[in-house]
């Protein structure tokens, strides 16, 4: 079986045994490259014996189309019991594609509880987007956002676009500020207001005023956090959905003077009988423009090195790069 693994710091295609043992077999049809994959590859956090990839979807043996929720949990701790299984001590170490074999392969074995059945209108070739959409579904849910809230998103990459898709799904008026032209064009297709200024022009007078009920940092840089605080209305909520690889530098004065409420978020969970990944699948099903806007490149599995190189090059127009085994 073909699989993408870290070989001497490079994502390379290798031959590995077909997975055996307990679990549900998924014949992978789409696997997205996440920014976390790029960072962890650079940091040497992927071993050569583990398949990369936590954003993936495919077909069961009976042909059923599914996405995969890659979190692995104990199921018994207090966090798991209340539905916040993303906070389980096992979750951050055993995520598929991080701590166990993931989905950049022809096949994967997953637990039955990790299966997300797709609405009929969702093409499995696009369903790797369920995972990042679920990240954003939880992040916005935690802020208590509603359809009449004004939302600002800073950062136009994959997570920024997915947050936009979730916000627009409920009809919330949303503004997205991005660095690259392709990101701004994608945001327009998804129904955002897009100011002329880019993320690199955070001091520009062309930016919106400080009137947003919800601000989302989808860039993870000090400049982005400063801009989020600037855009937030007094008493607004700020969603910290980025991964802060170099630490978190908050604009303390503005946060305190406006009493901005901070909502850090990681992965996804359950709530009152609902499930973030199922909500994400419904978001994807509701708007066929989502994959058209967000998925900018597709590569076969044997072009993994080229795919990873493209995913690094945001200036080339890449937002979400997908491998298609």
Secondary structure, 3 states (H helix, E strand, C coil): CEEEEEECCEEEEEECCCCCCCCEEEEEEEEEECHHHHHHHHCCCCCCCCECCCEEEEECCCCCEEEECCCCCCCCCHHHHCCCHHHCCCHHHHCECCCECCCCECEEEECHHHEEECCCCCCCCCCCHHHHHHHHHHHHHHHCCCCCCCEEEECCCHHHHHHHHHHHHCCCCEEEECCCHHHHHHHHHCCCECCCCCHHHCCCCCCCCCCEEEEEECCCCHHHHHHHHHHEEEEEEEEECCCCCCCCCCCHHHHHHHCCEEEECCCCCEECCEEHHHHHHHHHHHCCHHHHHHEEEEEEHHHHHHHHHHHHCHHHCCCEEEEEC
